[in-house]
Amino acid sequence: MKLVIISGLSGSGKTVALHTLEDEDYYCVDNLPIGLLPQFIERILSRRVQLYDHIAVGIDARSDSEDLRDFHTIVEWIQQRDTKTEIEIEIIYLQAELETLIKRFSDTRRKHPLTKKGLPLSEAIEVERNLLKDVATAANLYVDTTYTNIHELRSYIKERVVKRPKTKLSLLFNSFGFKNGAPADSDFVFDVRCLPNPHWEPNLRALTGQDPEVIAFLQEQEDVQLMLEHIENYLNFVIPKFKSQNRYYITVSIGCTGGQHRSVYIAEALHDIFRDSQEIVSVHHREMGYEEQ
C-alpha cells in the first residue's frame, strides 16, 4: 500500500495536489488530525479485503501542536508496525514565499485558518510555518509553488508522484532565473551565469535555450561544455549516494540571469544525458512553465 502525506502552508496548493491524486484513483482524506493517522491506517488494514492500494491524506497546522512535534514518531510507528501489508510512505511538503501567499489570500478572499486567533495574515503564515517545521524536514519531496500555477502544479504532481514506480528515483532538472530568486525546493543549485550569454547576441536575445540557434551558439563555447561535464561528473557521484539512502526524489536547479538561455540549455542537455541511465528524468523551466517529459 502506498500512503502519501500532503502537507504545507495554507495557500501553497495542498488542495490542488490532493485533488490531483484523487483524480488518479487515490483514496483521499483532507485535514486529518495527525494524531489520528495511526488509527486511520489500522482501520484501513483491518478490512478483510483491501479496497485501497493508494491513499493520500492532507495534514495541516490545525492538527494538535504536540502531535505535529511527534510527526516523526507517528510516521515511524506506521512504518514499523507488524503487518503483512508493506506500507510505502511519501511525504510531500508544499510552500511558497510570504508575498505570494498573501497575494493568493487577497485574490481569493479566503481566510487563513490561523487568523481566527486574531493574528495578522503575515504572522499567521509564519506561525504556521513554525508549527509544520518537523513535517517539512521529514518531507521526501519539497515543492515551492511561488512561481507555479494550478495547471503546472497538477502536471508536476502527476509527473513526479503518480508516475513514479515503487522504489524508483525521480530526477528533475529545473532551470530558473536568479533575477526572480533561487528556488527553495532544490537539492542542488548550479550557477551558470559565468558562461557566455546569448542575451548579448542581438539575433539570439528573443530566443530560448530550446531554439537551435541558441543551442548551436552554446555548443561552440568551450566553457559551456566544461561546465556541463563537471555537473555531469558530480551528479554521477552523488546520485548513487542518494539511492543508497532510499531517496525518491532529486531536484537539480540550474540558474542563469533571466532563466531563458544558458540555464535552459544546460537543463535540457543534462536531461538528455541522464535520460538513458536513470529511471525517471524530467525537465522544468520555471520561467517558461512546466513541461512534461
Stockholm file with secondary structure:
# STOCKHOLM 1.0

chainA/1-293         MKLVIISGLSGSGKTVALHTLEDEDYYCVDNLPIGLLPQFIERILSRRVQLYDHIAVGIDARSDSEDLRDFHTIVEWIQQRDTKTEIEIEIIYLQAELETLIKRFSDTRRKHPLTKKGLPLSEAIEVERNLLKDVATAANLYVDTTYTNIHELRSYIKERVVKRPKTKLSLLFNSFGFKNGAPADSDFVFDVRCLPNPHWEPNLRALTGQDPEVIAFLQEQEDVQLMLEHIENYLNFVIPKFKSQNRYYITVSIGCTGGQHRSVYIAEALHDIFRDSQEIVSVHHREMGYEEQ
#=GR chainA/1-293 SS CEEEEEEECTTSSHHHHHHHHHHTTCEEECSCCGGGHHHHHHHHHTSSSCCCSEEEEEECTTSCHHHHHTHHHHHHHHHHSCCSSCCEEEEEEEECCHHHHHHHHHHHTCCCTTGGGTCCHHHHHHHHHHHTHHHHHHCSEEEECTTCCHHHHHHHHIIIIISCCTTCCEEEEEEEEGGGCCCTTCSEEEECTTSCCGGGSTTTTTSCTTSHHHHHHHHTCHHHHHHHHHHHHHHHHHHHHHHHTTCCEEEEEEEESSSSSHHHHHHHHHHHHHTTTSSEEEEEETTTEEECC
#=GC SS_cons         CEEEEEEECTTSSHHHHHHHHHHTTCEEECSCCGGGHHHHHHHHHTSSSCCCSEEEEEECTTSCHHHHHTHHHHHHHHHHSCCSSCCEEEEEEEECCHHHHHHHHHHHTCCCTTGGGTCCHHHHHHHHHHHTHHHHHHCSEEEECTTCCHHHHHHHHIIIIISCCTTCCEEEEEEEEGGGCCCTTCSEEEECTTSCCGGGSTTTTTSCTTSHHHHHHHHTCHHHHHHHHHHHHHHHHHHHHHHHTTCCEEEEEEEESSSSSHHHHHHHHHHHHHTTTSSEEEEEETTTEEECC
//
